[in-house]
Amino acid sequence: MQEPKNRDEALRTIVGQTLPKLQQVINEAGIDGAEAKLCVEDNYPYIISKSHQYGRHFALDAGIETSWIGYPGHPEGAQIPTATIRNLTLGENFRRRGIGSRIVRIWEKTLSEHGITSFTASKISNEDAVKFWKKQGYQIPDEEAWKQIPYWMYKTIEKTI
């Protein structure tokens, strides 16, 4: 395997290592069609589903940011890699079957093996979503941060050895 040329390429490689694991969960759940096909974006360290914004049964948009302003415990302006899931949507027929939880666990486990310990979820737009993310161990930031960047939650996990 060739060494990455820069930080973004290195992050794309890490994100790419999660893709087959996530694709397996989606396939095993019986989600099919174009919206179920995952790919790594060409220029950014993100995994997206083909219909990551408007999928009827499934949508995923997840990647690694190099800084997150307002993330609890990060010094102002810190360039700390933060894994974020910007959109995780499952259609009614695929909810409450553990699919979303498996996706989140695989995402966190794979990235934490590469030293990423800060995780966020965004575009949390309803109470069911808040409950789902709390069940995954995510927290709502303090009220002031919530006002600045609404609809996001965070989690910090221990580094794996």
Chimera marker file (.cmm) of the C-alpha trace (Angstrom):
<marker_set name="trace">
<marker id="1" x="0.000" y="0.000" z="0.000" r="1" g="1" b="0" radius="0.5"/>
<marker id="2" x="1.287" y="3.436" z="-0.944" r="1" g="1" b="0" radius="0.5"/>
<marker id="3" x="1.816" y="6.011" z="1.837" r="1" g="1" b="0" radius="0.5"/>
<marker id="4" x="-0.721" y="8.900" z="1.874" r="1" g="1" b="0" radius="0.5"/>
<marker id="5" x="0.615" y="12.169" z="0.441" r="1" g="1" b="0" radius="0.5"/>
<marker id="6" x="-1.175" y="14.511" z="2.851" r="1" g="1" b="0" radius="0.5"/>
<marker id="7" x="-3.464" y="14.641" z="5.857" r="1" g="1" b="0" radius="0.5"/>
<marker id="8" x="-6.719" y="14.634" z="3.853" r="1" g="1" b="0" radius="0.5"/>
<marker id="9" x="-5.575" y="11.609" z="1.875" r="1" g="1" b="0" radius="0.5"/>
<marker id="10" x="-4.643" y="9.854" z="5.126" r="1" g="1" b="0" radius="0.5"/>
<marker id="11" x="-8.085" y="10.638" z="6.559" r="1" g="1" b="0" radius="0.5"/>
<marker id="12" x="-9.763" y="9.400" z="3.359" r="1" g="1" b="0" radius="0.5"/>
<marker id="13" x="-7.822" y="6.129" z="3.754" r="1" g="1" b="0" radius="0.5"/>
<marker id="14" x="-9.052" y="5.738" z="7.339" r="1" g="1" b="0" radius="0.5"/>
<marker id="15" x="-12.644" y="6.506" z="6.338" r="1" g="1" b="0" radius="0.5"/>
<marker id="16" x="-12.312" y="4.088" z="3.431" r="1" g="1" b="0" radius="0.5"/>
<marker id="17" x="-11.467" y="1.277" z="5.855" r="1" g="1" b="0" radius="0.5"/>
<marker id="18" x="-14.919" y="1.637" z="7.419" r="1" g="1" b="0" radius="0.5"/>
<marker id="19" x="-16.740" y="1.434" z="4.083" r="1" g="1" b="0" radius="0.5"/>
<marker id="20" x="-16.814" y="-2.372" z="3.559" r="1" g="1" b="0" radius="0.5"/>
<marker id="21" x="-17.873" y="-2.928" z="7.164" r="1" g="1" b="0" radius="0.5"/>
<marker id="22" x="-20.707" y="-0.410" z="6.875" r="1" g="1" b="0" radius="0.5"/>
<marker id="23" x="-21.730" y="-1.739" z="3.459" r="1" g="1" b="0" radius="0.5"/>
<marker id="24" x="-22.020" y="-5.228" z="4.948" r="1" g="1" b="0" radius="0.5"/>
<marker id="25" x="-24.463" y="-3.982" z="7.622" r="1" g="1" b="0" radius="0.5"/>
<marker id="26" x="-26.580" y="-2.280" z="4.954" r="1" g="1" b="0" radius="0.5"/>
<marker id="27" x="-26.581" y="-5.356" z="2.717" r="1" g="1" b="0" radius="0.5"/>
<marker id="28" x="-27.456" y="-7.697" z="5.604" r="1" g="1" b="0" radius="0.5"/>
<marker id="29" x="-30.370" y="-5.419" z="6.536" r="1" g="1" b="0" radius="0.5"/>
<marker id="30" x="-31.851" y="-5.888" z="3.069" r="1" g="1" b="0" radius="0.5"/>
<marker id="31" x="-31.508" y="-2.257" z="2.039" r="1" g="1" b="0" radius="0.5"/>
<marker id="32" x="-30.917" y="-2.284" z="-1.690" r="1" g="1" b="0" radius="0.5"/>
<marker id="33" x="-30.905" y="-0.130" z="-4.780" r="1" g="1" b="0" radius="0.5"/>
<marker id="34" x="-28.828" y="2.935" z="-5.572" r="1" g="1" b="0" radius="0.5"/>
<marker id="35" x="-29.399" y="4.541" z="-2.177" r="1" g="1" b="0" radius="0.5"/>
<marker id="36" x="-27.734" y="1.596" z="-0.421" r="1" g="1" b="0" radius="0.5"/>
<marker id="37" x="-24.446" y="1.932" z="-2.302" r="1" g="1" b="0" radius="0.5"/>
<marker id="38" x="-21.721" y="3.659" z="-0.270" r="1" g="1" b="0" radius="0.5"/>
<marker id="39" x="-18.682" y="5.451" z="-1.655" r="1" g="1" b="0" radius="0.5"/>
<marker id="40" x="-15.850" y="7.636" z="-0.377" r="1" g="1" b="0" radius="0.5"/>
<marker id="41" x="-16.054" y="11.188" z="-1.722" r="1" g="1" b="0" radius="0.5"/>
<marker id="42" x="-13.360" y="12.079" z="-4.238" r="1" g="1" b="0" radius="0.5"/>
<marker id="43" x="-11.887" y="15.109" z="-2.477" r="1" g="1" b="0" radius="0.5"/>
<marker id="44" x="-12.949" y="14.822" z="1.158" r="1" g="1" b="0" radius="0.5"/>
<marker id="45" x="-12.647" y="12.228" z="3.932" r="1" g="1" b="0" radius="0.5"/>
<marker id="46" x="-16.384" y="11.381" z="3.807" r="1" g="1" b="0" radius="0.5"/>
<marker id="47" x="-18.471" y="8.293" z="3.140" r="1" g="1" b="0" radius="0.5"/>
<marker id="48" x="-21.793" y="9.003" z="1.480" r="1" g="1" b="0" radius="0.5"/>
<marker id="49" x="-24.667" y="6.946" z="0.192" r="1" g="1" b="0" radius="0.5"/>
<marker id="50" x="-25.662" y="7.631" z="-3.392" r="1" g="1" b="0" radius="0.5"/>
<marker id="51" x="-28.826" y="9.362" z="-2.176" r="1" g="1" b="0" radius="0.5"/>
<marker id="52" x="-27.322" y="10.763" z="1.039" r="1" g="1" b="0" radius="0.5"/>
<marker id="53" x="-29.824" y="13.608" z="1.241" r="1" g="1" b="0" radius="0.5"/>
<marker id="54" x="-33.096" y="12.165" z="0.002" r="1" g="1" b="0" radius="0.5"/>
<marker id="55" x="-33.020" y="8.388" z="0.322" r="1" g="1" b="0" radius="0.5"/>
<marker id="56" x="-36.416" y="6.830" z="1.058" r="1" g="1" b="0" radius="0.5"/>
<marker id="57" x="-35.021" y="3.855" z="2.956" r="1" g="1" b="0" radius="0.5"/>
<marker id="58" x="-31.475" y="4.847" z="3.809" r="1" g="1" b="0" radius="0.5"/>
<marker id="59" x="-29.102" y="7.806" z="3.766" r="1" g="1" b="0" radius="0.5"/>
<marker id="60" x="-25.607" y="8.229" z="5.226" r="1" g="1" b="0" radius="0.5"/>
<marker id="61" x="-23.207" y="11.172" z="5.136" r="1" g="1" b="0" radius="0.5"/>
<marker id="62" x="-20.276" y="10.724" z="7.532" r="1" g="1" b="0" radius="0.5"/>
<marker id="63" x="-16.661" y="11.794" z="7.656" r="1" g="1" b="0" radius="0.5"/>
<marker id="64" x="-13.791" y="13.400" z="9.521" r="1" g="1" b="0" radius="0.5"/>
<marker id="65" x="-13.512" y="17.142" z="10.153" r="1" g="1" b="0" radius="0.5"/>
<marker id="66" x="-10.185" y="18.646" z="11.178" r="1" g="1" b="0" radius="0.5"/>
<marker id="67" x="-11.702" y="21.041" z="13.694" r="1" g="1" b="0" radius="0.5"/>
<marker id="68" x="-14.985" y="21.618" z="15.412" r="1" g="1" b="0" radius="0.5"/>
<marker id="69" x="-15.556" y="25.003" z="17.003" r="1" g="1" b="0" radius="0.5"/>
<marker id="70" x="-17.384" y="24.674" z="20.303" r="1" g="1" b="0" radius="0.5"/>
<marker id="71" x="-16.625" y="21.000" z="20.872" r="1" g="1" b="0" radius="0.5"/>
<marker id="72" x="-16.458" y="20.514" z="24.648" r="1" g="1" b="0" radius="0.5"/>
<marker id="73" x="-12.917" y="20.050" z="25.916" r="1" g="1" b="0" radius="0.5"/>
<marker id="74" x="-11.201" y="21.332" z="22.769" r="1" g="1" b="0" radius="0.5"/>
<marker id="75" x="-9.093" y="24.470" z="23.036" r="1" g="1" b="0" radius="0.5"/>
<marker id="76" x="-10.358" y="27.318" z="20.838" r="1" g="1" b="0" radius="0.5"/>
<marker id="77" x="-8.990" y="26.871" z="17.308" r="1" g="1" b="0" radius="0.5"/>
<marker id="78" x="-7.696" y="23.331" z="17.988" r="1" g="1" b="0" radius="0.5"/>
<marker id="79" x="-7.144" y="21.175" z="14.889" r="1" g="1" b="0" radius="0.5"/>
<marker id="80" x="-8.342" y="17.925" z="16.443" r="1" g="1" b="0" radius="0.5"/>
<marker id="81" x="-9.780" y="15.310" z="14.049" r="1" g="1" b="0" radius="0.5"/>
<marker id="82" x="-13.452" y="14.814" z="14.830" r="1" g="1" b="0" radius="0.5"/>
<marker id="83" x="-15.557" y="12.099" z="13.241" r="1" g="1" b="0" radius="0.5"/>
<marker id="84" x="-19.015" y="13.315" z="12.379" r="1" g="1" b="0" radius="0.5"/>
<marker id="85" x="-22.166" y="11.732" z="11.090" r="1" g="1" b="0" radius="0.5"/>
<marker id="86" x="-23.981" y="14.557" z="9.314" r="1" g="1" b="0" radius="0.5"/>
<marker id="87" x="-26.911" y="12.395" z="8.266" r="1" g="1" b="0" radius="0.5"/>
<marker id="88" x="-28.033" y="8.908" z="9.221" r="1" g="1" b="0" radius="0.5"/>
<marker id="89" x="-31.554" y="8.204" z="8.043" r="1" g="1" b="0" radius="0.5"/>
<marker id="90" x="-33.411" y="4.912" z="8.008" r="1" g="1" b="0" radius="0.5"/>
<marker id="91" x="-36.890" y="4.450" z="6.518" r="1" g="1" b="0" radius="0.5"/>
<marker id="92" x="-39.699" y="3.265" z="8.794" r="1" g="1" b="0" radius="0.5"/>
<marker id="93" x="-39.305" y="-0.371" z="7.686" r="1" g="1" b="0" radius="0.5"/>
<marker id="94" x="-35.666" y="-0.388" z="8.799" r="1" g="1" b="0" radius="0.5"/>
<marker id="95" x="-35.988" y="1.329" z="12.173" r="1" g="1" b="0" radius="0.5"/>
<marker id="96" x="-35.800" y="-0.334" z="15.589" r="1" g="1" b="0" radius="0.5"/>
<marker id="97" x="-33.875" y="-3.311" z="14.180" r="1" g="1" b="0" radius="0.5"/>
<marker id="98" x="-30.431" y="-2.287" z="15.453" r="1" g="1" b="0" radius="0.5"/>
<marker id="99" x="-29.167" y="-1.185" z="12.017" r="1" g="1" b="0" radius="0.5"/>
<marker id="100" x="-28.414" y="2.417" z="13.027" r="1" g="1" b="0" radius="0.5"/>
<marker id="101" x="-26.737" y="1.304" z="16.254" r="1" g="1" b="0" radius="0.5"/>
<marker id="102" x="-24.526" y="-1.164" z="14.347" r="1" g="1" b="0" radius="0.5"/>
<marker id="103" x="-23.505" y="1.553" z="11.884" r="1" g="1" b="0" radius="0.5"/>
<marker id="104" x="-22.563" y="3.910" z="14.731" r="1" g="1" b="0" radius="0.5"/>
<marker id="105" x="-20.620" y="1.186" z="16.622" r="1" g="1" b="0" radius="0.5"/>
<marker id="106" x="-18.620" y="0.200" z="13.533" r="1" g="1" b="0" radius="0.5"/>
<marker id="107" x="-17.914" y="3.872" z="12.736" r="1" g="1" b="0" radius="0.5"/>
<marker id="108" x="-16.682" y="4.616" z="16.255" r="1" g="1" b="0" radius="0.5"/>
<marker id="109" x="-14.678" y="1.391" z="16.666" r="1" g="1" b="0" radius="0.5"/>
<marker id="110" x="-12.849" y="1.646" z="13.344" r="1" g="1" b="0" radius="0.5"/>
<marker id="111" x="-11.995" y="5.330" z="13.711" r="1" g="1" b="0" radius="0.5"/>
<marker id="112" x="-10.983" y="5.041" z="17.374" r="1" g="1" b="0" radius="0.5"/>
<marker id="113" x="-8.487" y="2.337" z="16.328" r="1" g="1" b="0" radius="0.5"/>
<marker id="114" x="-6.793" y="5.160" z="14.387" r="1" g="1" b="0" radius="0.5"/>
<marker id="115" x="-6.735" y="7.501" z="17.393" r="1" g="1" b="0" radius="0.5"/>
<marker id="116" x="-9.888" y="9.499" z="16.683" r="1" g="1" b="0" radius="0.5"/>
<marker id="117" x="-11.754" y="9.941" z="19.955" r="1" g="1" b="0" radius="0.5"/>
<marker id="118" x="-14.063" y="12.904" z="19.282" r="1" g="1" b="0" radius="0.5"/>
<marker id="119" x="-17.391" y="12.145" z="17.619" r="1" g="1" b="0" radius="0.5"/>
<marker id="120" x="-20.356" y="14.306" z="16.659" r="1" g="1" b="0" radius="0.5"/>
<marker id="121" x="-23.759" y="13.762" z="15.125" r="1" g="1" b="0" radius="0.5"/>
<marker id="122" x="-25.563" y="16.597" z="13.382" r="1" g="1" b="0" radius="0.5"/>
<marker id="123" x="-28.857" y="17.300" z="11.643" r="1" g="1" b="0" radius="0.5"/>
<marker id="124" x="-30.688" y="15.874" z="14.647" r="1" g="1" b="0" radius="0.5"/>
<marker id="125" x="-34.111" y="17.242" z="13.922" r="1" g="1" b="0" radius="0.5"/>
<marker id="126" x="-36.615" y="15.432" z="16.146" r="1" g="1" b="0" radius="0.5"/>
<marker id="127" x="-37.049" y="13.846" z="19.565" r="1" g="1" b="0" radius="0.5"/>
<marker id="128" x="-36.742" y="10.284" z="18.237" r="1" g="1" b="0" radius="0.5"/>
<marker id="129" x="-33.333" y="11.180" z="16.811" r="1" g="1" b="0" radius="0.5"/>
<marker id="130" x="-32.243" y="12.773" z="20.108" r="1" g="1" b="0" radius="0.5"/>
<marker id="131" x="-33.307" y="9.582" z="21.921" r="1" g="1" b="0" radius="0.5"/>
<marker id="132" x="-31.410" y="7.416" z="19.408" r="1" g="1" b="0" radius="0.5"/>
<marker id="133" x="-28.171" y="9.400" z="19.805" r="1" g="1" b="0" radius="0.5"/>
<marker id="134" x="-28.477" y="9.490" z="23.613" r="1" g="1" b="0" radius="0.5"/>
<marker id="135" x="-28.837" y="5.695" z="23.521" r="1" g="1" b="0" radius="0.5"/>
<marker id="136" x="-25.504" y="5.620" z="21.613" r="1" g="1" b="0" radius="0.5"/>
<marker id="137" x="-23.888" y="7.634" z="24.424" r="1" g="1" b="0" radius="0.5"/>
<marker id="138" x="-23.979" y="11.074" z="22.786" r="1" g="1" b="0" radius="0.5"/>
<marker id="139" x="-24.705" y="14.218" z="24.776" r="1" g="1" b="0" radius="0.5"/>
<marker id="140" x="-26.274" y="17.572" z="24.033" r="1" g="1" b="0" radius="0.5"/>
<marker id="141" x="-23.661" y="20.292" z="24.542" r="1" g="1" b="0" radius="0.5"/>
<marker id="142" x="-24.284" y="23.059" z="27.024" r="1" g="1" b="0" radius="0.5"/>
<marker id="143" x="-27.200" y="25.369" z="26.269" r="1" g="1" b="0" radius="0.5"/>
<marker id="144" x="-24.942" y="28.141" z="24.909" r="1" g="1" b="0" radius="0.5"/>
<marker id="145" x="-23.229" y="25.832" z="22.409" r="1" g="1" b="0" radius="0.5"/>
<marker id="146" x="-26.622" y="24.335" z="21.452" r="1" g="1" b="0" radius="0.5"/>
<marker id="147" x="-27.849" y="27.833" z="20.565" r="1" g="1" b="0" radius="0.5"/>
<marker id="148" x="-24.810" y="28.480" z="18.344" r="1" g="1" b="0" radius="0.5"/>
<marker id="149" x="-24.910" y="25.139" z="16.483" r="1" g="1" b="0" radius="0.5"/>
<marker id="150" x="-28.359" y="23.608" z="17.008" r="1" g="1" b="0" radius="0.5"/>
<marker id="151" x="-29.147" y="19.993" z="16.294" r="1" g="1" b="0" radius="0.5"/>
<marker id="152" x="-25.801" y="18.411" z="17.126" r="1" g="1" b="0" radius="0.5"/>
<marker id="153" x="-24.600" y="16.079" z="19.848" r="1" g="1" b="0" radius="0.5"/>
<marker id="154" x="-21.150" y="14.787" z="20.827" r="1" g="1" b="0" radius="0.5"/>
<marker id="155" x="-19.310" y="11.884" z="22.372" r="1" g="1" b="0" radius="0.5"/>
<marker id="156" x="-15.707" y="11.377" z="23.454" r="1" g="1" b="0" radius="0.5"/>
<marker id="157" x="-14.406" y="7.839" z="23.757" r="1" g="1" b="0" radius="0.5"/>
<marker id="158" x="-11.217" y="6.410" z="25.183" r="1" g="1" b="0" radius="0.5"/>
<marker id="159" x="-8.365" y="5.627" z="22.830" r="1" g="1" b="0" radius="0.5"/>
<marker id="160" x="-8.012" y="1.958" z="21.951" r="1" g="1" b="0" radius="0.5"/>
<marker id="161" x="-4.607" y="0.334" z="22.199" r="1" g="1" b="0" radius="0.5"/>
<link id1="1" id2="2" r="1" g="1" b="0" radius="0.2"/>
<link id1="2" id2="3" r="1" g="1" b="0" radius="0.2"/>
<link id1="3" id2="4" r="1" g="1" b="0" radius="0.2"/>
<link id1="4" id2="5" r="1" g="1" b="0" radius="0.2"/>
<link id1="5" id2="6" r="1" g="1" b="0" radius="0.2"/>
<link id1="6" id2="7" r="1" g="1" b="0" radius="0.2"/>
<link id1="7" id2="8" r="1" g="1" b="0" radius="0.2"/>
<link id1="8" id2="9" r="1" g="1" b="0" radius="0.2"/>
<link id1="9" id2="10" r="1" g="1" b="0" radius="0.2"/>
<link id1="10" id2="11" r="1" g="1" b="0" radius="0.2"/>
<link id1="11" id2="12" r="1" g="1" b="0" radius="0.2"/>
<link id1="12" id2="13" r="1" g="1" b="0" radius="0.2"/>
<link id1="13" id2="14" r="1" g="1" b="0" radius="0.2"/>
<link id1="14" id2="15" r="1" g="1" b="0" radius="0.2"/>
<link id1="15" id2="16" r="1" g="1" b="0" radius="0.2"/>
<link id1="16" id2="17" r="1" g="1" b="0" radius="0.2"/>
<link id1="17" id2="18" r="1" g="1" b="0" radius="0.2"/>
<link id1="18" id2="19" r="1" g="1" b="0" radius="0.2"/>
<link id1="19" id2="20" r="1" g="1" b="0" radius="0.2"/>
<link id1="20" id2="21" r="1" g="1" b="0" radius="0.2"/>
<link id1="21" id2="22" r="1" g="1" b="0" radius="0.2"/>
<link id1="22" id2="23" r="1" g="1" b="0" radius="0.2"/>
<link id1="23" id2="24" r="1" g="1" b="0" radius="0.2"/>
<link id1="24" id2="25" r="1" g="1" b="0" radius="0.2"/>
<link id1="25" id2="26" r="1" g="1" b="0" radius="0.2"/>
<link id1="26" id2="27" r="1" g="1" b="0" radius="0.2"/>
<link id1="27" id2="28" r="1" g="1" b="0" radius="0.2"/>
<link id1="28" id2="29" r="1" g="1" b="0" radius="0.2"/>
<link id1="29" id2="30" r="1" g="1" b="0" radius="0.2"/>
<link id1="30" id2="31" r="1" g="1" b="0" radius="0.2"/>
<link id1="31" id2="32" r="1" g="1" b="0" radius="0.2"/>
<link id1="32" id2="33" r="1" g="1" b="0" radius="0.2"/>
<link id1="33" id2="34" r="1" g="1" b="0" radius="0.2"/>
<link id1="34" id2="35" r="1" g="1" b="0" radius="0.2"/>
<link id1="35" id2="36" r="1" g="1" b="0" radius="0.2"/>
<link id1="36" id2="37" r="1" g="1" b="0" radius="0.2"/>
<link id1="37" id2="38" r="1" g="1" b="0" radius="0.2"/>
<link id1="38" id2="39" r="1" g="1" b="0" radius="0.2"/>
<link id1="39" id2="40" r="1" g="1" b="0" radius="0.2"/>
<link id1="40" id2="41" r="1" g="1" b="0" radius="0.2"/>
<link id1="41" id2="42" r="1" g="1" b="0" radius="0.2"/>
<link id1="42" id2="43" r="1" g="1" b="0" radius="0.2"/>
<link id1="43" id2="44" r="1" g="1" b="0" radius="0.2"/>
<link id1="44" id2="45" r="1" g="1" b="0" radius="0.2"/>
<link id1="45" id2="46" r="1" g="1" b="0" radius="0.2"/>
<link id1="46" id2="47" r="1" g="1" b="0" radius="0.2"/>
<link id1="47" id2="48" r="1" g="1" b="0" radius="0.2"/>
<link id1="48" id2="49" r="1" g="1" b="0" radius="0.2"/>
<link id1="49" id2="50" r="1" g="1" b="0" radius="0.2"/>
<link id1="50" id2="51" r="1" g="1" b="0" radius="0.2"/>
<link id1="51" id2="52" r="1" g="1" b="0" radius="0.2"/>
<link id1="52" id2="53" r="1" g="1" b="0" radius="0.2"/>
<link id1="53" id2="54" r="1" g="1" b="0" radius="0.2"/>
<link id1="54" id2="55" r="1" g="1" b="0" radius="0.2"/>
<link id1="55" id2="56" r="1" g="1" b="0" radius="0.2"/>
<link id1="56" id2="57" r="1" g="1" b="0" radius="0.2"/>
<link id1="57" id2="58" r="1" g="1" b="0" radius="0.2"/>
<link id1="58" id2="59" r="1" g="1" b="0" radius="0.2"/>
<link id1="59" id2="60" r="1" g="1" b="0" radius="0.2"/>
<link id1="60" id2="61" r="1" g="1" b="0" radius="0.2"/>
<link id1="61" id2="62" r="1" g="1" b="0" radius="0.2"/>
<link id1="62" id2="63" r="1" g="1" b="0" radius="0.2"/>
<link id1="63" id2="64" r="1" g="1" b="0" radius="0.2"/>
<link id1="64" id2="65" r="1" g="1" b="0" radius="0.2"/>
<link id1="65" id2="66" r="1" g="1" b="0" radius="0.2"/>
<link id1="66" id2="67" r="1" g="1" b="0" radius="0.2"/>
<link id1="67" id2="68" r="1" g="1" b="0" radius="0.2"/>
<link id1="68" id2="69" r="1" g="1" b="0" radius="0.2"/>
<link id1="69" id2="70" r="1" g="1" b="0" radius="0.2"/>
<link id1="70" id2="71" r="1" g="1" b="0" radius="0.2"/>
<link id1="71" id2="72" r="1" g="1" b="0" radius="0.2"/>
<link id1="72" id2="73" r="1" g="1" b="0" radius="0.2"/>
<link id1="73" id2="74" r="1" g="1" b="0" radius="0.2"/>
<link id1="74" id2="75" r="1" g="1" b="0" radius="0.2"/>
<link id1="75" id2="76" r="1" g="1" b="0" radius="0.2"/>
<link id1="76" id2="77" r="1" g="1" b="0" radius="0.2"/>
<link id1="77" id2="78" r="1" g="1" b="0" radius="0.2"/>
<link id1="78" id2="79" r="1" g="1" b="0" radius="0.2"/>
<link id1="79" id2="80" r="1" g="1" b="0" radius="0.2"/>
<link id1="80" id2="81" r="1" g="1" b="0" radius="0.2"/>
<link id1="81" id2="82" r="1" g="1" b="0" radius="0.2"/>
<link id1="82" id2="83" r="1" g="1" b="0" radius="0.2"/>
<link id1="83" id2="84" r="1" g="1" b="0" radius="0.2"/>
<link id1="84" id2="85" r="1" g="1" b="0" radius="0.2"/>
<link id1="85" id2="86" r="1" g="1" b="0" radius="0.2"/>
<link id1="86" id2="87" r="1" g="1" b="0" radius="0.2"/>
<link id1="87" id2="88" r="1" g="1" b="0" radius="0.2"/>
<link id1="88" id2="89" r="1" g="1" b="0" radius="0.2"/>
<link id1="89" id2="90" r="1" g="1" b="0" radius="0.2"/>
<link id1="90" id2="91" r="1" g="1" b="0" radius="0.2"/>
<link id1="91" id2="92" r="1" g="1" b="0" radius="0.2"/>
<link id1="92" id2="93" r="1" g="1" b="0" radius="0.2"/>
<link id1="93" id2="94" r="1" g="1" b="0" radius="0.2"/>
<link id1="94" id2="95" r="1" g="1" b="0" radius="0.2"/>
<link id1="95" id2="96" r="1" g="1" b="0" radius="0.2"/>
<link id1="96" id2="97" r="1" g="1" b="0" radius="0.2"/>
<link id1="97" id2="98" r="1" g="1" b="0" radius="0.2"/>
<link id1="98" id2="99" r="1" g="1" b="0" radius="0.2"/>
<link id1="99" id2="100" r="1" g="1" b="0" radius="0.2"/>
<link id1="100" id2="101" r="1" g="1" b="0" radius="0.2"/>
<link id1="101" id2="102" r="1" g="1" b="0" radius="0.2"/>
<link id1="102" id2="103" r="1" g="1" b="0" radius="0.2"/>
<link id1="103" id2="104" r="1" g="1" b="0" radius="0.2"/>
<link id1="104" id2="105" r="1" g="1" b="0" radius="0.2"/>
<link id1="105" id2="106" r="1" g="1" b="0" radius="0.2"/>
<link id1="106" id2="107" r="1" g="1" b="0" radius="0.2"/>
<link id1="107" id2="108" r="1" g="1" b="0" radius="0.2"/>
<link id1="108" id2="109" r="1" g="1" b="0" radius="0.2"/>
<link id1="109" id2="110" r="1" g="1" b="0" radius="0.2"/>
<link id1="110" id2="111" r="1" g="1" b="0" radius="0.2"/>
<link id1="111" id2="112" r="1" g="1" b="0" radius="0.2"/>
<link id1="112" id2="113" r="1" g="1" b="0" radius="0.2"/>
<link id1="113" id2="114" r="1" g="1" b="0" radius="0.2"/>
<link id1="114" id2="115" r="1" g="1" b="0" radius="0.2"/>
<link id1="115" id2="116" r="1" g="1" b="0" radius="0.2"/>
<link id1="116" id2="117" r="1" g="1" b="0" radius="0.2"/>
<link id1="117" id2="118" r="1" g="1" b="0" radius="0.2"/>
<link id1="118" id2="119" r="1" g="1" b="0" radius="0.2"/>
<link id1="119" id2="120" r="1" g="1" b="0" radius="0.2"/>
<link id1="120" id2="121" r="1" g="1" b="0" radius="0.2"/>
<link id1="121" id2="122" r="1" g="1" b="0" radius="0.2"/>
<link id1="122" id2="123" r="1" g="1" b="0" radius="0.2"/>
<link id1="123" id2="124" r="1" g="1" b="0" radius="0.2"/>
<link id1="124" id2="125" r="1" g="1" b="0" radius="0.2"/>
<link id1="125" id2="126" r="1" g="1" b="0" radius="0.2"/>
<link id1="126" id2="127" r="1" g="1" b="0" radius="0.2"/>
<link id1="127" id2="128" r="1" g="1" b="0" radius="0.2"/>
<link id1="128" id2="129" r="1" g="1" b="0" radius="0.2"/>
<link id1="129" id2="130" r="1" g="1" b="0" radius="0.2"/>
<link id1="130" id2="131" r="1" g="1" b="0" radius="0.2"/>
<link id1="131" id2="132" r="1" g="1" b="0" radius="0.2"/>
<link id1="132" id2="133" r="1" g="1" b="0" radius="0.2"/>
<link id1="133" id2="134" r="1" g="1" b="0" radius="0.2"/>
<link id1="134" id2="135" r="1" g="1" b="0" radius="0.2"/>
<link id1="135" id2="136" r="1" g="1" b="0" radius="0.2"/>
<link id1="136" id2="137" r="1" g="1" b="0" radius="0.2"/>
<link id1="137" id2="138" r="1" g="1" b="0" radius="0.2"/>
<link id1="138" id2="139" r="1" g="1" b="0" radius="0.2"/>
<link id1="139" id2="140" r="1" g="1" b="0" radius="0.2"/>
<link id1="140" id2="141" r="1" g="1" b="0" radius="0.2"/>
<link id1="141" id2="142" r="1" g="1" b="0" radius="0.2"/>
<link id1="142" id2="143" r="1" g="1" b="0" radius="0.2"/>
<link id1="143" id2="144" r="1" g="1" b="0" radius="0.2"/>
<link id1="144" id2="145" r="1" g="1" b="0" radius="0.2"/>
<link id1="145" id2="146" r="1" g="1" b="0" radius="0.2"/>
<link id1="146" id2="147" r="1" g="1" b="0" radius="0.2"/>
<link id1="147" id2="148" r="1" g="1" b="0" radius="0.2"/>
<link id1="148" id2="149" r="1" g="1" b="0" radius="0.2"/>
<link id1="149" id2="150" r="1" g="1" b="0" radius="0.2"/>
<link id1="150" id2="151" r="1" g="1" b="0" radius="0.2"/>
<link id1="151" id2="152" r="1" g="1" b="0" radius="0.2"/>
<link id1="152" id2="153" r="1" g="1" b="0" radius="0.2"/>
<link id1="153" id2="154" r="1" g="1" b="0" radius="0.2"/>
<link id1="154" id2="155" r="1" g="1" b="0" radius="0.2"/>
<link id1="155" id2="156" r="1" g="1" b="0" radius="0.2"/>
<link id1="156" id2="157" r="1" g="1" b="0" radius="0.2"/>
<link id1="157" id2="158" r="1" g="1" b="0" radius="0.2"/>
<link id1="158" id2="159" r="1" g="1" b="0" radius="0.2"/>
<link id1="159" id2="160" r="1" g="1" b="0" radius="0.2"/>
<link id1="160" id2="161" r="1" g="1" b="0" radius="0.2"/>
</marker_set>
